[in-house]
Amino acid sequence: MSNGNNGRVGETDEDHEADSIGLGRIPIPSVDEINRDAEFSASEISREEFDTAWAGARYPSESAR
């Protein structure tokens, strides 16, 4: 899942790829490794936070359109 600078959320899984994102082919670096690059600001989230964001990406509300 990607939350872009334009405020749009895109999701990708084994059956679907968004226009701007796709599944990775290499392992994901740790949060610390990602944050060493000033371009990024990564943080861990809870399962509940992920599930909420995932549901919003897959089933956006009518008000978000």
N, C-alpha and C positions, 0 to 999 in steps of 0.2 A: 504494500500500500504506500502511496506517495501523496503527501500534502504539499502541493506546489505553491510557489509564490503568488500565483494568480487566485488563490483561495479555492481552487478546484481540487477534489480528492479523486484519485484514480486507483483502481485495484487490478491486480493481476493474479491469476492462479493457473493451474495446469490446463484449464479449459479456455481461458480468456486473457488477452493482453490489452491494456489500455493503449491509446495512441502514443503516449510519451514514456511508458515504462514497460518493462518485461521482467521475466524471471532471471535471476543471476545465474551465471555459469561457474562462479568461483565462490568460496566461502566468504561470508560477511565478516569484516573486521570487528574487533571489540569496540565498545563505546569509547573507551579511552583513545584507541587508535584513530577513530573517526574524528574525535574532538581535537586532535593535534593539528588538523587542517582548519584554519580560521574560517573557511567557507561554510563549515558545518557546525551545528549545535545539536548533538544527539543526546538522548536521555532514555533510560529504561522506563517503561510504563507497566502498570499492572495488567493482568489478564482482563479485568473488567474494563479498563480504559481502552485496551486494544479492541475488545468485542464491540464497545460502543462506537469507536472510530470505524471499524470494519463494517458494522451495520449501516452507518451513515454513508459509507462509500458505495455499498452495494444497493442500498435502498434510500436514496436521497429524498428528503421530505419535499413536498410541493413548494414550501416557502423558500427553500434554498435554490430553487431554479430561477 
